[in-house]
Amino acid sequence: MNFVAACESYARWFRGWTNSVLALTWSSGTTSDDVLAAYGISPEITEPMKILGGDIDVLIGRLGNGTIIMDYSVDSPTLGILPALAQYGPCLNAAWGGDVPQIVSHYAQDGRVIMFDASSRDWRPDPDLVSVEQWIATTPAGTERWDNRWGVAILITAEALLQAAIDEEWMRSTHVGVTFPT
């Protein structure tokens, strides 16, 4: 199988596992405890959880040199904690649900933020389209993949950020589940 076909197959497999996830964040340099601290959540109210299990707002799993945060709730505060997480290393957040704009956000340790709609980069890019295009060109996915297969580009960029890829074992593993108090 060639590289492009392998990437497409992986993206379909990944999407199958994460079809109920609304947003994903890859946070380099962080642990689950760092993420919980950024949320202001005590580890005592977390529970071990699998990806498709139970009533959950957020799932936090360790991968490579950081963590992956999976948001299952529309009201999740993850976007608000990204600046705090970026102190440990760059973070990449992507809206993953099919009914919302596919906003991609990259937070750097120095405070720089790039935000854009992956399906329409010229719609409200932050800080501007030139900055977004420059950032895209420097990602491991490259401009052509962002132009043609932005879902695959997100995964390639995220996995390079954490220096690890999610596999079947990771998907079936138990991670940290958080249900926010109401």
Buried (B, 14 or more C-beta within 10 A) or exposed (E): EEEEEEBBEBBEBBBEBBEEBBBBBBBBBBBBEBBBBBBEBEEEEBEEBBBBEEEBBBBBBBBBBBBBBBBBBEEBBBBEBBEBBBBBBBBBBBBBBEEEBBBBBBBEEEEEBBBBBBEEBEEEBEEEBEBBBEBBEEBEBBBEBBEEBBBBBBBBBBBBBBEBBBEEEBBEBEBBBBBBEE
